[in-house]
Amino acid sequence: MLYIFESAFDEVEAVSREAREKLSGLEAVLKSTAESLQVLKDRLDQTASS
């Protein structure tokens, strides 16, 4: 799931500045979601290794 959000975030970064400005709200949501998923993944990995 994290891969999907990171890929979408990469796609948003690849578009032109003008288009990205129009998508800035989406970009912020995707970045926040990717960060949250990374934290969750790290916690799950930590729990699994304990």
CYANA upper distance limits for C-alpha pairs under 8 A (distance plus 0.5 A):
  1 MET  CA      5 PHE  CA      7.14
  1 MET  CA     37 LEU  CA      8.49
  2 LEU  CA      6 GLU  CA      6.60
  2 LEU  CA     34 ALA  CA      6.55
  2 LEU  CA     37 LEU  CA      6.44
  2 LEU  CA     38 GLN  CA      7.42
  3 TYR  CA      7 SER  CA      6.45
  4 ILE  CA      8 ALA  CA      6.71
  5 PHE  CA      9 PHE  CA      6.57
  5 PHE  CA     30 LEU  CA      6.77
  5 PHE  CA     31 LYS  CA      8.47
  5 PHE  CA     33 THR  CA      7.81
  5 PHE  CA     34 ALA  CA      6.28
  6 GLU  CA     10 ASP  CA      6.64
  6 GLU  CA     30 LEU  CA      8.25
  6 GLU  CA     31 LYS  CA      8.36
  6 GLU  CA     34 ALA  CA      6.71
  7 SER  CA     11 GLU  CA      6.75
  8 ALA  CA     12 VAL  CA      6.83
  8 ALA  CA     30 LEU  CA      7.91
  9 PHE  CA     13 GLU  CA      6.79
  9 PHE  CA     27 GLU  CA      7.02
  9 PHE  CA     30 LEU  CA      6.48
  9 PHE  CA     31 LYS  CA      7.13
 10 ASP  CA     14 ALA  CA      6.74
 11 GLU  CA     15 VAL  CA      7.31
 12 VAL  CA     20 ARG  CA      7.07
 12 VAL  CA     23 LEU  CA      8.16
 12 VAL  CA     27 GLU  CA      7.06
 13 GLU  CA     20 ARG  CA      7.65
 15 VAL  CA     19 ALA  CA      6.80
 15 VAL  CA     20 ARG  CA      6.61
 16 SER  CA     20 ARG  CA      6.49
 17 ARG  CA     21 GLU  CA      6.57
 18 GLU  CA     22 LYS  CA      7.18
 19 ALA  CA     23 LEU  CA      6.92
 20 ARG  CA     24 SER  CA      6.34
 20 ARG  CA     27 GLU  CA      8.40
 23 LEU  CA     27 GLU  CA      6.64
 24 SER  CA     28 ALA  CA      6.67
 25 GLY  CA     29 VAL  CA      6.84
 26 LEU  CA     30 LEU  CA      6.60
 27 GLU  CA     31 LYS  CA      6.56
 28 ALA  CA     32 SER  CA      6.58
 29 VAL  CA     33 THR  CA      6.51
 30 LEU  CA     34 ALA  CA      6.50
 31 LYS  CA     35 GLU  CA      6.68
 32 SER  CA     36 SER  CA      6.65
 33 THR  CA     37 LEU  CA      6.56
 34 ALA  CA     38 GLN  CA      6.63
 35 GLU  CA     39 VAL  CA      6.82
 36 SER  CA     40 LEU  CA      6.73
 37 LEU  CA     41 LYS  CA      6.52
 38 GLN  CA     42 ASP  CA      6.60
 39 VAL  CA     43 ARG  CA      6.69
 40 LEU  CA     44 LEU  CA      6.61
 41 LYS  CA     45 ASP  CA      6.56
 42 ASP  CA     46 GLN  CA      6.57
 43 ARG  CA     47 THR  CA      6.57
 44 LEU  CA     48 ALA  CA      6.53
 45 ASP  CA     49 SER  CA      6.70
 46 GLN  CA     50 SER  CA      6.83
